[in-house]
Amino acid sequence: MVPITLADELIAVLEPLAGANGLELVTVEVAGGQRHQTVRVFLDREGGIDIDAIADANEWISDALDGVVRLSGPFTLEVS
C-alpha cells in the first residue's frame, strides 16, 4: 500500500471546498522540510480567476489547513 502524500491529503480536504466556492482546485504542491513548509494551492474557474477570488479563497483555505494535523508546524501558504 502506497502511503498518502501530504499534497494528496490537502487535495482531498480542499477540492470539495473549492467546488463549493465556484472554483476548480488545479493542484497542491508542498515544498520544504519538516521545520518549515510551503503549501502552494493553484485554483482556476471558468473565465479565469482574479485577485479578489484568490484573496477570498485564501481565508477558507487557511481555515481548512489549520485542521490538518500533518501541518502542525509553521508553513507558508501561497494561493494562485
C-alpha positions as CSV (number, residue, x, y, z in Angstrom):
1,M,0.0,0.0,0.0
2,V,1.4,3.4,-1.0
3,P,1.2,6.0,1.8
4,I,-0.8,9.1,1.0
5,T,1.3,12.2,0.5
6,L,0.7,15.4,2.3
7,A,-0.2,17.0,-1.0
8,D,-2.8,14.3,-1.7
9,E,-4.3,14.8,1.8
10,L,-4.6,18.5,1.2
11,I,-6.2,18.0,-2.2
12,A,-8.8,15.7,-0.5
13,V,-9.5,18.4,2.0
14,L,-9.5,21.4,-0.4
15,E,-11.2,20.0,-3.5
16,P,-14.8,19.9,-2.1
17,L,-14.3,23.4,-0.6
18,A,-13.1,24.8,-3.9
19,G,-16.1,23.4,-5.7
20,A,-18.4,24.8,-3.1
21,N,-16.9,28.2,-3.7
22,G,-17.3,28.0,-7.5
23,L,-13.6,27.2,-8.1
24,E,-11.6,24.3,-9.5
25,L,-8.6,23.1,-7.5
26,V,-5.9,22.5,-10.1
27,T,-3.3,21.1,-7.8
28,V,-1.5,21.5,-4.5
29,E,2.3,21.4,-4.0
30,V,4.2,21.1,-0.8
31,A,7.8,22.1,-0.6
32,G,10.4,22.5,2.1
33,G,11.4,20.4,5.1
34,Q,9.9,19.5,8.5
35,R,10.9,22.7,10.1
36,H,9.1,25.0,7.6
37,Q,6.9,24.0,4.6
38,T,5.4,26.0,1.8
39,V,2.0,25.0,0.6
40,R,1.1,26.2,-2.9
41,V,-2.6,26.0,-3.9
42,F,-3.5,26.5,-7.5
43,L,-7.0,27.5,-8.4
44,D,-9.0,28.3,-11.5
45,R,-12.5,28.9,-12.7
46,E,-14.4,29.3,-16.0
47,G,-13.4,32.6,-17.5
48,G,-10.3,32.8,-15.3
49,I,-9.6,33.8,-11.7
50,D,-9.0,37.3,-10.4
51,I,-7.2,38.6,-7.3
52,D,-10.4,39.1,-5.4
53,A,-11.3,35.4,-5.7
54,I,-7.8,34.5,-4.7
55,A,-8.0,36.7,-1.6
56,D,-11.3,35.2,-0.6
57,A,-10.0,31.7,-1.2
58,N,-7.0,32.4,1.0
59,E,-9.3,32.7,4.0
60,W,-11.2,29.4,3.6
61,I,-8.0,27.6,2.6
62,S,-6.2,28.8,5.6
63,D,-9.1,27.8,7.9
64,A,-9.1,24.3,6.3
65,L,-5.4,23.8,6.6
66,D,-5.5,24.7,10.3
67,G,-7.3,21.4,10.9
68,V,-4.6,19.3,9.1
69,V,-2.6,17.5,11.7
70,R,0.4,17.0,9.4
71,L,0.7,20.8,9.1
72,S,1.1,21.4,12.8
73,G,4.3,23.3,12.4
74,P,4.9,26.7,10.7
75,F,4.1,26.9,7.0
76,T,3.7,29.5,4.3
77,L,0.5,29.4,2.2
78,E,0.7,30.6,-1.4
79,V,-2.6,30.7,-3.3
80,S,-2.6,31.4,-7.1
